[in-house]
Amino acid sequence: MSLRIVVCVKYVPDATGDRQFTEDLTVNRDDVDGLLSELDEYAVEQALQIADEADDAEITVLTVGPEDAKDALRKALSMGADKAIHVEDDDLHGSDVMGTSLVLAKAIEKAGYDLVITGMASTDGTMGVLPAILAERLGVPQVTLLSEVKVEGGVVTGRRDGDSASEQLEASLPALVSVTDQSGEARYPSFKGIMAAKKKPVESWDLEELEIEADEVGLEGSWTAVDSATQRPARTAGTIVKDEGEGGKSLAGFLAEQKFI
């Protein structure tokens, strides 16, 4: 029987772009380029490595987001994933992690799975809580923040590296794992992979197909609310202390004024 791997990925705004907020305090994505979250590339890479070692495996990449989110799926497909699922619905606008995890869980259950792989966090929100919430919704064990993952005999094993020690962890399938940016460099899509990705299947589902009510997701169903948002002020020019024999005193005076000493 084929090992069914589902990799959850996210389409995020390019961090180098100038991000603005809309009237409902969500990020305005119209004028900002997006891309596959870099941390999710490690999840795709781990799935590919597991599939390489398995006798038979199929990798499905899954994302929740607007039409442009398909670009993230195409990137994952060009890396070597087999197929993709895109969940898109206007009522998903403004969903928080609770709403997003509900949609992901329903989609994963509908697709069928043995192993779910996620990144350690997204590069836009960097909350890092989705893996645990998603595992709870699916009712499966979670093995998170792994630097190495292997699957054998219906068991997933992994290494979690800490500051002072490393742990070896395992769980019976079905299970969910999250991987860190120390799990191995993600492969770069080849020209052949990019061309092949254009022919790979991408299914599109909406809330009705997943039997989710509109008030369970989006701004209306959000468990959290943003009260206000302000742009980060531009950096001011620093103070240059010229050393003409009194540089030490000038520096000490500046530090005292700033209450650093």
BAKE-346349 format. One record per residue (C-alpha): x, z negated, y negated; residue in three letters; residue number from 1. Coordinates in Angstrom, 1 decimal. Layout:
# BAKE-346349
((X; Z; Y); ALA; NUM) ...
This chain:
# BAKE-346349
((0.0; 0.0; 0.0); MET; 1) ((1.3; 0.9; -3.4); SER; 2) ((2.5; -1.8; -5.7); LEU; 3) ((0.2; -1.6; -8.8); ARG; 4) ((2.1; -2.6; -12.0); ILE; 5) ((0.3; -2.9; -15.3); VAL; 6) ((2.5; -3.2; -18.4); VAL; 7) ((0.9; -4.4; -21.6); CYS; 8) ((2.4; -2.8; -24.7); VAL; 9) ((1.6; -2.9; -28.4); LYS; 10) ((1.7; -0.4; -31.3); TYR; 11) ((3.1; -2.2; -34.3); VAL; 12) ((3.9; -1.2; -37.9); PRO; 13) ((7.4; -0.1; -38.6); ASP; 14) ((9.1; -3.2; -40.0); ALA; 15) ((11.1; -1.1; -42.5); THR; 16) ((7.9; 0.2; -44.1); GLY; 17) ((6.1; -1.4; -47.1); ASP; 18) ((3.1; -3.2; -45.6); ARG; 19) ((0.0; -3.9; -47.7); GLN; 20) ((-3.1; -5.8; -46.9); PHE; 21) ((-6.7; -4.6; -47.1); THR; 22) ((-9.7; -6.4; -48.6); GLU; 23) ((-10.4; -8.2; -45.3); ASP; 24) ((-6.8; -9.4; -45.2); LEU; 25) ((-5.7; -7.2; -42.3); THR; 26) ((-2.7; -5.0; -42.5); VAL; 27) ((-3.3; -1.6; -44.0); ASN; 28) ((-2.0; 0.8; -41.3); ARG; 29) ((-3.0; 4.0; -43.0); ASP; 30) ((0.2; 4.5; -44.9); ASP; 31) ((2.6; 2.8; -42.5); VAL; 32) ((4.3; 4.4; -39.6); ASP; 33) ((3.9; 2.7; -36.2); GLY; 34) ((5.9; 2.5; -33.0); LEU; 35) ((6.1; 0.9; -29.6); LEU; 36) ((7.0; -2.8; -30.1); SER; 37) ((10.7; -3.0; -29.3); GLU; 38) ((10.3; -6.1; -27.1); LEU; 39) ((7.7; -4.2; -25.0); ASP; 40) ((10.3; -1.6; -24.2); GLU; 41) ((12.0; -4.3; -22.1); TYR; 42) ((8.8; -4.8; -20.2); ALA; 43) ((8.5; -1.1; -19.4); VAL; 44) ((12.2; -1.1; -18.3); GLU; 45) ((11.6; -4.0; -15.9); GLN; 46) ((8.6; -2.2; -14.4); ALA; 47) ((10.7; 0.9; -13.9); LEU; 48) ((13.4; -1.0; -12.2); GLN; 49) ((11.0; -2.8; -9.9); ILE; 50) ((9.4; 0.6; -9.0); ALA; 51) ((12.8; 2.0; -8.2); ASP; 52) ((13.3; -0.7; -5.7); GLU; 53) ((9.8; -0.5; -4.2); ALA; 54) ((8.8; 1.8; -1.3); ASP; 55) ((5.7; 2.8; -3.3); ASP; 56) ((4.8; 1.7; -6.8); ALA; 57) ((2.6; 3.0; -9.7); GLU; 58) ((3.1; 1.9; -13.3); ILE; 59) ((0.2; 1.9; -15.7); THR; 60) ((0.8; 1.1; -19.4); VAL; 61) ((-2.0; -0.4; -21.3); LEU; 62) ((-2.6; -0.9; -25.0); THR; 63) ((-5.4; -2.0; -27.4); VAL; 64) ((-5.5; -0.4; -30.8); GLY; 65) ((-6.5; 2.6; -33.0); PRO; 66) ((-6.0; 6.2; -32.2); GLU; 67) ((-2.4; 6.2; -33.3); ASP; 68) ((-1.6; 3.6; -30.6); ALA; 69) ((-1.4; 6.4; -28.2); LYS; 70) ((2.0; 7.1; -29.6); ASP; 71) ((3.2; 3.8; -28.0); ALA; 72) ((1.7; 4.9; -24.7); LEU; 73) ((3.5; 8.3; -24.9); ARG; 74) ((6.8; 6.6; -25.5); LYS; 75) ((6.3; 4.4; -22.4); ALA; 76) ((5.2; 7.4; -20.4); LEU; 77) ((8.3; 9.3; -21.5); SER; 78) ((10.4; 6.4; -20.3); MET; 79) ((8.9; 6.9; -16.8); GLY; 80) ((5.6; 5.2; -16.5); ALA; 81) ((3.0; 7.0; -14.4); ASP; 82) ((-0.2; 6.8; -16.4); LYS; 83) ((-1.8; 5.0; -19.4); ALA; 84) ((-5.0; 3.4; -20.6); ILE; 85) ((-6.0; 3.2; -24.2); HIS; 86) ((-8.7; 0.8; -25.3); VAL; 87) ((-10.1; 1.8; -28.7); GLU; 88) ((-13.3; 0.7; -30.4); ASP; 89) ((-14.2; 0.3; -34.1); ASP; 90) ((-15.4; -3.2; -33.4); ASP; 91) ((-11.9; -4.3; -32.3); LEU; 92) ((-10.7; -4.2; -36.0); HIS; 93) ((-9.2; -7.6; -36.9); GLY; 94) ((-9.1; -9.0; -33.4); SER; 95) ((-6.9; -12.0; -33.0); ASP; 96) ((-4.9; -12.9; -29.8); VAL; 97) ((-8.0; -14.4; -28.1); MET; 98) ((-10.0; -11.3; -28.6); GLY; 99) ((-7.1; -9.0; -27.6); THR; 100) ((-6.4; -11.0; -24.5); SER; 101) ((-10.1; -10.7; -23.5); LEU; 102) ((-9.9; -7.0; -23.8); VAL; 103) ((-6.6; -6.7; -21.9); LEU; 104) ((-7.9; -8.9; -19.1); ALA; 105) ((-11.1; -6.9; -18.6); LYS; 106) ((-9.1; -3.6; -18.7); ALA; 107) ((-6.5; -4.9; -16.2); ILE; 108) ((-9.2; -6.0; -13.8); GLU; 109) ((-11.0; -2.7; -14.1); LYS; 110) ((-7.7; -0.8; -13.5); ALA; 111) ((-6.6; -2.9; -10.6); GLY; 112) ((-3.2; -4.6; -10.4); TYR; 113) ((-0.7; -6.6; -8.4); ASP; 114) ((1.7; -7.4; -11.2); LEU; 115) ((1.3; -7.6; -14.9); VAL; 116) ((4.4; -7.4; -17.1); ILE; 117) ((4.5; -8.1; -20.9); THR; 118) ((7.2; -8.6; -23.5); GLY; 119) ((8.1; -12.1; -24.7); MET; 120) ((6.3; -11.4; -28.0); ALA; 121) ((5.3; -8.6; -30.3); SER; 122) ((7.6; -7.7; -33.1); THR; 123) ((4.9; -7.9; -35.7); ASP; 124) ((3.2; -11.2; -35.0); GLY; 125) ((5.9; -12.8; -32.8); THR; 126) ((3.5; -15.5; -31.6); MET; 127) ((4.6; -15.2; -28.0); GLY; 128) ((1.3; -16.8; -26.7); VAL; 129) ((-0.4; -13.7; -25.2); LEU; 130) ((1.2; -13.9; -21.8); PRO; 131) ((0.0; -17.4; -21.1); ALA; 132) ((-3.5; -16.7; -22.4); ILE; 133) ((-3.8; -13.5; -20.5); LEU; 134) ((-2.7; -15.1; -17.2); ALA; 135) ((-5.3; -17.8; -17.7); GLU; 136) ((-8.0; -15.2; -18.3); ARG; 137) ((-6.9; -13.4; -15.1); LEU; 138) ((-6.7; -16.6; -13.1); GLY; 139) ((-3.2; -15.8; -11.8); VAL; 140) ((0.2; -17.6; -12.0); PRO; 141) ((2.5; -16.9; -14.9); GLN; 142) ((6.3; -16.7; -14.8); VAL; 143) ((7.4; -16.2; -18.4); THR; 144) ((10.6; -15.6; -20.5); LEU; 145) ((12.5; -14.0; -17.6); LEU; 146) ((15.9; -12.3; -17.9); SER; 147) ((15.6; -10.8; -14.4); GLU; 148) ((12.7; -9.9; -12.2); VAL; 149) ((12.4; -8.8; -8.6); LYS; 150) ((9.5; -8.2; -6.2); VAL; 151) ((9.7; -8.5; -2.5); GLU; 152) ((7.3; -9.4; 0.3); GLY; 153) ((4.3; -10.1; -2.0); GLY; 154) ((6.4; -12.5; -4.2); VAL; 155) ((7.8; -12.0; -7.6); VAL; 156) ((11.0; -13.9; -8.4); THR; 157) ((12.8; -14.2; -11.7); GLY; 158) ((15.5; -16.0; -13.6); ARG; 159) ((14.9; -17.8; -16.8); ARG; 160) ((18.0; -18.6; -18.9); ASP; 161) ((18.0; -21.7; -21.1); GLY; 162) ((20.5; -23.1; -23.5); ASP; 163) ((22.2; -25.3; -20.8); SER; 164) ((20.9; -24.0; -17.5); ALA; 165) ((19.2; -21.1; -15.7); SER; 166) ((16.1; -21.5; -13.5); GLU; 167) ((15.0; -19.4; -10.5); GLN; 168) ((11.2; -19.1; -10.4); LEU; 169) ((8.7; -17.4; -8.1); GLU; 170) ((5.0; -16.8; -7.7); ALA; 171) ((2.8; -15.0; -5.2); SER; 172) ((1.2; -11.8; -6.2); LEU; 173) ((-1.0; -11.1; -8.1); PRO; 174) ((0.9; -12.6; -11.0); ALA; 175) ((1.9; -12.1; -14.6); LEU; 176) ((5.5; -12.2; -15.9); VAL; 177) ((7.0; -11.8; -19.4); SER; 178) ((10.5; -10.6; -20.0); VAL; 179) ((13.0; -11.3; -22.8); THR; 180) ((15.3; -9.0; -24.7); ASP; 181) ((18.1; -10.2; -22.3); GLN; 182) ((16.5; -8.5; -19.3); SER; 183) ((18.4; -5.3; -19.6); GLY; 184) ((18.7; -2.4; -22.1); GLU; 185) ((15.7; -0.2; -22.1); ALA; 186) ((16.4; 3.4; -21.1); ARG; 187) ((16.1; 6.2; -23.7); TYR; 188) ((13.6; 8.9; -22.9); PRO; 189) ((15.2; 12.2; -21.8); SER; 190) ((13.9; 15.5; -22.9); PHE; 191) ((12.5; 16.1; -19.5); LYS; 192) ((10.7; 12.7; -19.7); GLY; 193) ((9.3; 13.5; -23.1); ILE; 194) ((7.9; 16.8; -21.9); MET; 195) ((6.5; 15.3; -18.7); ALA; 196) ((4.7; 12.6; -20.7); ALA; 197) ((2.5; 15.2; -22.3); LYS; 198) ((1.0; 16.0; -18.9); LYS; 199) ((0.5; 12.4; -17.7); LYS; 200) ((-3.0; 11.0; -17.7); PRO; 201) ((-4.2; 8.8; -20.6); VAL; 202) ((-7.6; 7.2; -20.1); GLU; 203) ((-9.6; 6.0; -23.1); SER; 204) ((-12.0; 3.1; -22.7); TRP; 205) ((-14.3; 1.3; -25.2); ASP; 206) ((-15.9; -2.1; -25.3); LEU; 207) ((-19.1; -0.9; -23.5); GLU; 208) ((-17.1; 0.3; -20.5); GLU; 209) ((-15.4; -3.1; -20.3); LEU; 210) ((-18.7; -4.9; -20.7); GLU; 211) ((-17.6; -6.8; -23.8); ILE; 212) ((-19.9; -7.6; -26.7); GLU; 213) ((-18.9; -6.7; -30.2); ALA; 214) ((-19.2; -10.3; -31.4); ASP; 215) ((-16.6; -11.4; -28.9); GLU; 216) ((-13.8; -9.5; -30.6); VAL; 217) ((-12.8; -8.2; -34.0); GLY; 218) ((-13.1; -10.3; -37.2); LEU; 219) ((-16.5; -11.6; -36.1); GLU; 220) ((-15.2; -13.0; -32.8); GLY; 221) ((-11.8; -14.2; -34.1); SER; 222) ((-10.9; -17.8; -33.3); TRP; 223) ((-8.6; -17.8; -36.4); THR; 224) ((-9.1; -16.7; -40.0); ALA; 225) ((-6.7; -15.6; -42.7); VAL; 226) ((-7.6; -17.4; -46.0); ASP; 227) ((-5.1; -15.6; -48.2); SER; 228) ((-2.1; -13.3; -48.1); ALA; 229) ((0.5; -12.7; -50.8); THR; 230) ((3.4; -10.2; -51.0); GLN; 231) ((6.8; -11.7; -50.5); ARG; 232) ((8.5; -11.8; -54.0); PRO; 233) ((11.4; -9.4; -54.5); ALA; 234) ((14.9; -10.9; -54.1); ARG; 235) ((16.5; -12.0; -57.4); THR; 236) ((20.1; -11.3; -58.2); ALA; 237) ((22.6; -13.9; -57.0); GLY; 238) ((24.9; -15.9; -59.2); THR; 239) ((28.6; -14.7; -59.3); ILE; 240) ((31.1; -17.4; -59.9); VAL; 241) ((34.3; -15.9; -61.4); LYS; 242) ((37.5; -17.9; -60.5); ASP; 243) ((39.7; -18.0; -63.5); GLU; 244) ((41.2; -21.4; -62.6); GLY; 245) ((38.0; -23.3; -62.8); GLU; 246) ((36.1; -21.6; -60.0); GLY; 247) ((35.9; -24.8; -57.9); GLY; 248) ((34.3; -26.8; -60.7); LYS; 249) ((31.9; -24.0; -61.5); SER; 250) ((30.8; -23.7; -57.9); LEU; 251) ((30.4; -27.5; -57.6); ALA; 252) ((28.3; -27.5; -60.7); GLY; 253) ((26.1; -24.7; -59.4); PHE; 254) ((25.5; -26.5; -56.1); LEU; 255) ((24.7; -29.7; -57.9); ALA; 256) ((22.1; -27.9; -60.1); GLU; 257) ((20.5; -26.5; -56.9); GLN; 258) ((20.5; -30.0; -55.4); LYS; 259) ((22.6; -28.9; -52.5); PHE; 260) ((25.1; -31.7; -53.1); ILE; 261) 
